[in-house]
């Protein structure tokens, strides 16, 4: 299916996708994957309401992860009702991870109690998006939490575990600070919660889609999240696959007041170490300010708004266009 003008979605009355079916069979490792539905209006913004109730509504897995840093069962279940998608998970990754604890991350992966609810009828309420910390949960129950608690003040006094400064330290994209993240651009919080800051490489390997659009997560506002790849023409499922790029870039110089060195040893703080070192340039890349776009996907042949995990900043969305519970 080709959408010659993506904006036409907002003017459609009802678009039922060919082949849309109910949720599939259950059981460990079951997926219940089918295409979704788009309906118009009815929400507080008067915009497009997307129904995702036919997609990954019956997905569960219980598997033992014998990675030396895990040695525990990974357990997650996704279900849907008429209004919501419900996740129950224990936060244990189901793929290879790095070594934890490590020199720069002293925390051990441990079982979490994850119970989250997402709408199955997401809609855009803000073109600029609302800032969010945890932005999505992967299908395996691991959260995407791209920011950090690290801060520096104007004098270069920095703390990776929090601080009083206004300069937000990034986990990825520089060598100035090391949060002990692994090959999945992930690490462990003091609570034992393993979480992704960027591209979950070994999880993508496990999903086995290769260079194809790969559904990896549901965002907190109910929209789907894909990793790295998308169609070169957003509305054409027959167009070639490409690596999607964000519309954020590194600034040519730091903002006024930005510390250039660390106070304790005068070592340089490279450009890119702070969130404030990046700027959004509309249409610079394929994606919007929240790292998303409207287009067709393998699961949503009639088109939907979706977010993308990218190889460069912001790596994962830093804002969400729909409503969500914090």
C-alpha positions in Angstrom: 0.0 0.0 0.0 1.3 3.5 -0.9 0.4 6.7 0.9 1.2 9.5 -1.5 0.5 12.0 1.2 0.9 11.0 4.7 -1.2 13.9 5.9 -4.2 12.2 4.4 -4.4 10.0 7.4 -5.8 12.8 9.5 -8.6 13.2 7.1 -9.7 9.7 6.8 -13.0 8.7 8.4 -12.3 5.0 9.0 -9.5 2.9 7.5 -9.7 -0.8 8.1 -6.5 -2.5 7.1 -6.6 -5.6 4.9 -6.1 -8.7 6.9 -6.8 -7.2 10.3 -7.6 -10.0 12.7 -8.0 -10.6 16.4 -5.3 -11.5 18.8 -3.5 -14.8 18.1 -2.9 -17.8 20.2 -1.2 -17.7 23.6 1.4 -19.6 25.4 5.1 -19.1 26.0 6.7 -17.2 23.1 3.4 -16.6 21.3 3.0 -13.4 19.4 -0.6 -12.7 18.2 0.8 -10.3 15.6 -1.5 -8.7 13.1 -2.1 -5.4 11.4 -3.9 -2.5 13.1 -6.7 -0.1 12.5 -6.9 3.7 12.0 -10.0 5.7 13.0 -10.5 9.4 13.0 -11.5 11.9 15.7 -13.2 11.4 19.0 -10.2 12.4 21.2 -9.6 15.7 22.9 -7.3 16.9 20.2 -9.7 16.2 17.3 -6.9 14.4 15.5 -6.3 10.9 14.3 -6.9 8.0 16.7 -5.0 4.9 15.9 -6.2 1.5 17.1 -3.4 -0.9 17.9 -5.7 -3.5 19.6 -4.9 -6.2 17.0 -1.1 -6.0 17.3 1.0 -8.0 19.8 -2.0 -8.4 22.2 -1.1 -11.9 23.2 2.7 -12.1 23.7 4.5 -14.0 26.4 7.7 -15.7 27.1 9.3 -17.5 30.1 12.9 -18.4 29.4 16.1 -18.9 31.4 19.0 -16.5 30.7 22.2 -18.2 31.6 24.4 -15.1 30.9 26.9 -14.9 33.7 25.5 -11.5 34.7 21.9 -12.7 34.8 21.3 -16.4 35.6 17.6 -15.9 36.0 14.3 -16.4 34.3 13.1 -13.7 31.9 9.3 -13.5 32.2 7.0 -11.1 30.4 3.3 -11.1 29.3 1.4 -8.6 27.1 -2.4 -8.7 26.9 -5.1 -6.3 25.7 -8.6 -5.3 26.6 -11.0 -2.9 24.9 -9.1 0.1 26.1 -5.6 -0.8 27.3 -2.6 -2.9 26.6 -1.2 -4.4 29.8 2.4 -5.5 30.5 3.5 -7.7 33.3 7.2 -8.4 33.4 10.1 -9.1 35.8 12.7 -6.9 34.1 15.2 -9.7 33.3 16.6 -9.4 29.8 16.2 -12.4 27.5 19.5 -11.8 25.6 23.2 -11.5 26.1 24.3 -8.6 28.3 27.6 -7.1 29.4 29.4 -7.7 32.7 27.6 -6.3 35.7 28.7 -5.2 38.2 31.6 -3.5 36.5 34.1 -0.7 37.3 31.8 2.1 36.1 28.5 0.4 37.1 28.5 -1.3 40.4 24.9 -2.6 40.2 23.6 -6.1 39.8 20.7 -7.1 37.5 17.8 -8.2 39.7 14.1 -9.1 39.3 11.7 -6.1 39.1 8.0 -5.9 39.5 6.8 -4.3 36.2 3.1 -3.7 35.8 2.3 -1.1 33.1 -0.8 0.0 31.2 -0.8 1.6 27.7 -3.7 2.8 25.7 -4.6 0.8 22.6 -6.1 3.9 21.0 -3.2 6.4 20.9 -3.6 9.9 19.4 -1.3 12.9 19.0 -2.1 15.7 21.4 1.1 17.8 21.0 3.2 18.4 17.9 6.1 19.4 20.0 5.7 16.5 22.4 6.0 16.3 26.2 9.3 15.5 27.8 9.5 12.0 29.3 12.1 10.0 31.2 11.1 6.4 30.7 9.7 6.6 27.1 8.9 3.0 26.2 9.0 -0.7 27.2 10.5 -3.2 24.8 8.5 -6.3 24.0 10.8 -8.2 26.4 9.7 -5.9 29.3 12.9 -3.9 29.5 12.5 -0.1 29.6 14.0 2.6 27.4 15.2 5.3 29.7 17.6 7.4 27.6 18.5 10.2 30.0 20.7 10.0 33.1 20.8 11.4 36.6 24.3 12.8 35.9 24.8 16.5 36.2 27.6 19.1 36.1 27.4 22.7 37.3 29.0 25.7 35.6 32.2 25.2 37.4 32.7 21.6 36.1 31.8 19.9 39.4 30.1 16.7 38.1 28.3 13.7 39.5 27.1 10.7 37.5 24.6 9.8 40.2 23.0 13.2 40.4 24.1 16.7 41.2 23.0 20.3 41.6 24.1 21.4 38.2 22.0 22.3 35.2 24.1 20.4 32.6 22.6 17.0 31.8 25.2 14.3 31.2 24.5 12.0 28.3 25.1 8.2 28.6 26.1 7.8 25.0 28.0 9.6 22.2 31.2 10.7 24.0 34.1 9.4 26.0 34.2 12.0 28.8 32.0 10.1 31.2 31.5 6.4 31.5 28.3 4.9 32.9 29.4 1.3 32.4 27.0 0.6 29.6 27.2 -2.6 27.6 26.9 -3.7 23.9 23.2 -3.0 24.2 23.8 0.6 25.2 22.3 -0.4 28.5 23.3 -0.6 32.1 21.8 -1.2 35.6 20.3 1.2 38.0 20.9 1.0 41.7 17.5 -0.7 42.0 18.8 -3.5 39.8 16.8 -2.4 36.8 18.5 -3.2 33.5 17.5 -0.6 31.0 18.3 0.6 27.5 19.7 4.1 26.6 19.9 3.3 22.9 20.0 0.6 20.3 19.6 -2.8 22.0 21.9 -4.7 19.7 21.7 -8.2 21.2 17.9 -8.0 21.5 17.8 -7.1 17.8 20.0 -10.1 17.1 17.5 -12.3 19.0 14.5 -10.9 17.1 16.4 -11.9 13.9 14.8 -9.4 11.5 18.1 -8.3 10.0 18.0 -5.1 7.9 14.2 -4.8 8.0 11.7 -2.7 10.0 11.8 -4.2 13.4 9.2 -3.6 16.0 10.9 -3.4 19.4 8.7 -1.7 21.9 5.5 0.1 22.9 5.9 3.8 23.9 4.2 5.0 27.1 1.6 6.9 25.0 0.7 3.8 23.1 2.5 4.2 19.8 4.8 1.5 18.3 8.6 1.8 18.4 10.9 0.5 15.7 14.7 0.1 15.6 17.1 1.7 13.1 15.4 0.8 9.8 12.4 2.1 7.9 11.1 2.6 4.4 12.9 5.2 2.4 9.5 6.6 1.4 7.5 6.8 4.6 4.2 6.0 3.0 5.4 3.3 0.6 5.9 -0.3 1.9 7.5 -1.2 -1.4 10.2 1.4 -1.2 13.7 0.3 -0.2 14.7 -0.1 3.5 17.1 2.5 4.8 18.7 3.5 8.1 16.5 6.2 9.5 18.2 9.4 10.8 17.2 11.8 13.5 16.9 15.5 12.9 19.1 16.4 15.8 22.7 17.5 15.4 25.7 18.5 17.5 26.0 22.2 18.0 29.1 23.9 16.6 30.0 25.2 20.1 28.7 24.9 23.6 26.1 27.2 25.1 27.1 30.1 27.3 28.1 29.0 30.7 28.9 25.5 29.7 31.8 24.0 31.6 34.7 23.0 29.3 36.7 21.0 31.9 36.1 18.9 35.0 36.9 20.8 38.2 38.8 17.9 39.9 41.4 17.2 37.2 40.9 19.9 34.5 40.3 17.2 31.9 38.2 18.4 28.9 34.4 17.8 28.7 33.9 17.0 25.0 31.1 18.5 23.0 28.3 15.9 23.0 28.7 15.1 26.7 25.6 17.1 27.6 22.1 17.0 26.3 22.3 20.7 25.8 25.0 20.2 23.2 22.5 19.1 20.7 19.9 21.0 18.6 16.9 20.0 16.7 16.7 21.1 13.0 13.4 20.4 11.4 13.6 18.1 8.4 17.4 17.6 8.8 16.8 13.9 8.9 13.8 11.5 8.6 12.3 12.0 12.0 10.6 14.8 14.0 11.6 16.3 17.3 10.4 13.3 19.3 12.3 10.9 16.9 9.1 9.7 15.2 7.1 10.1 12.0 3.9 8.9 10.3 4.3 6.1 7.8 3.4 2.5 6.9 5.0 -0.4 8.8 4.8 -4.1 8.5 2.3 -4.2 11.4 0.4 -1.1 10.3 -0.1 -1.2 6.6 -2.5 1.8 6.6 0.0 4.0 8.4 0.6 5.1 12.0 2.8 7.5 13.9 5.8 5.6 15.3 9.0 6.3 17.1 12.4 5.1 16.1 15.5 4.1 18.1 18.4 5.6 16.2 22.2 5.2 16.1 22.8 8.9 16.9 21.3 11.4 19.3 18.7 11.3 20.7 19.1 7.5 20.4 15.6 7.0 21.9 12.8 9.5 22.0 13.1 12.2 24.7 9.5 13.4 24.2 6.1 11.8 23.5 3.4 13.2 21.3 0.4 11.5 23.0 -0.9 11.4 26.6 0.8 9.1 29.1 1.0 8.4 32.8 4.4 9.4 34.3 
